[in-house]
Amino acid sequence: MNKSLMMVAIAVATLGLAACEEQKTKTENTQKSETSSGTSIEKQTTTETTKDSDGNVNREVKTETTVDPKGLMNKETTTQESTDSQKTD
């Protein structure tokens, strides 16, 4: 009986500590397309969402777009980053 009670207490403490940690989610998406003139376009989007123990959410989005027209040495890559935060009261 005493061992069972101790095991339950350890399980509850472990679950309680896990609930206090930050929760992170990372999503990656790649889109590829080609125009009628032969220009290749590749767009990679990475979204990382973090939720802390207070319920506040922080979202970071990084978008990298590569445009490669036909021909040599004319590839262009642009990067855009944004951050969005939502705080709970």
C-alpha positions as CSV (number, residue, x, y, z in Angstrom):
1,M,0.0,0.0,0.0
2,N,2.8,2.4,0.9
3,K,4.6,1.7,-2.4
4,S,1.4,2.4,-4.4
5,L,0.9,5.7,-2.6
6,M,4.5,6.7,-3.3
7,M,4.2,5.8,-7.0
8,V,1.1,7.8,-7.4
9,A,2.8,10.8,-5.7
10,I,5.8,10.5,-8.1
11,A,3.5,10.3,-11.1
12,V,1.5,13.4,-10.1
13,A,4.7,15.4,-9.4
14,T,6.1,14.3,-12.8
15,L,3.0,15.4,-14.7
16,G,2.9,18.7,-12.8
17,L,6.5,19.5,-13.8
18,A,5.8,18.6,-17.4
19,A,2.8,21.0,-17.5
20,C,5.1,23.9,-16.4
21,E,7.5,23.5,-19.3
22,E,7.2,25.5,-22.6
23,Q,5.5,23.8,-25.4
24,K,7.2,24.2,-28.8
25,T,5.7,23.3,-32.2
26,K,7.7,23.6,-35.5
27,T,6.1,23.4,-38.9
28,E,7.9,23.5,-42.3
29,N,6.2,23.9,-45.6
30,T,7.8,24.0,-49.1
31,Q,5.9,25.1,-52.3
32,K,7.5,24.8,-55.7
33,S,6.1,26.2,-59.0
34,E,7.2,27.2,-62.4
35,T,5.8,30.0,-64.6
36,S,5.0,29.6,-68.3
37,S,8.3,31.4,-69.2
38,G,10.4,28.8,-67.3
39,T,11.0,30.7,-64.0
40,S,11.2,28.4,-61.0
41,I,9.8,29.7,-57.7
42,E,10.4,27.9,-54.4
43,K,8.9,29.2,-51.2
44,Q,9.9,27.7,-47.8
45,T,8.0,28.7,-44.7
46,T,9.0,27.7,-41.2
47,T,6.7,28.5,-38.3
48,E,7.8,28.0,-34.7
49,T,5.1,28.4,-32.0
50,T,6.0,28.5,-28.3
51,K,3.5,28.4,-25.5
52,D,4.7,29.1,-22.0
53,S,3.3,27.9,-18.6
54,D,1.2,31.1,-18.3
55,G,-0.6,30.5,-21.7
56,N,1.3,33.2,-23.6
57,V,1.9,32.3,-27.3
58,N,4.8,33.5,-29.3
59,R,4.9,32.7,-33.1
60,E,8.0,33.2,-35.3
61,V,7.5,32.8,-39.1
62,K,10.5,32.7,-41.5
63,T,9.8,32.7,-45.2
64,E,12.5,32.2,-47.8
65,T,11.6,32.7,-51.5
66,T,13.9,31.7,-54.3
67,V,13.2,32.9,-57.8
68,D,15.3,31.3,-60.6
69,P,14.7,32.6,-64.1
70,K,16.1,30.6,-67.1
71,G,19.7,31.3,-67.6
72,L,22.9,31.2,-65.6
73,M,23.7,33.0,-62.4
74,N,20.5,35.0,-62.0
75,K,18.9,33.2,-59.0
76,E,17.6,35.5,-56.3
77,T,16.7,34.6,-52.7
78,T,14.8,36.8,-50.3
79,T,14.1,36.1,-46.6
80,Q,11.3,37.6,-44.5
81,E,10.9,37.1,-40.8
82,S,8.0,38.1,-38.5
83,T,7.1,37.6,-34.8
84,D,3.7,37.6,-33.3
85,S,2.9,37.4,-29.6
86,Q,-0.3,36.9,-27.8
87,K,-0.4,37.4,-24.0
88,T,-3.2,35.9,-21.8
89,D,-4.5,37.9,-18.9
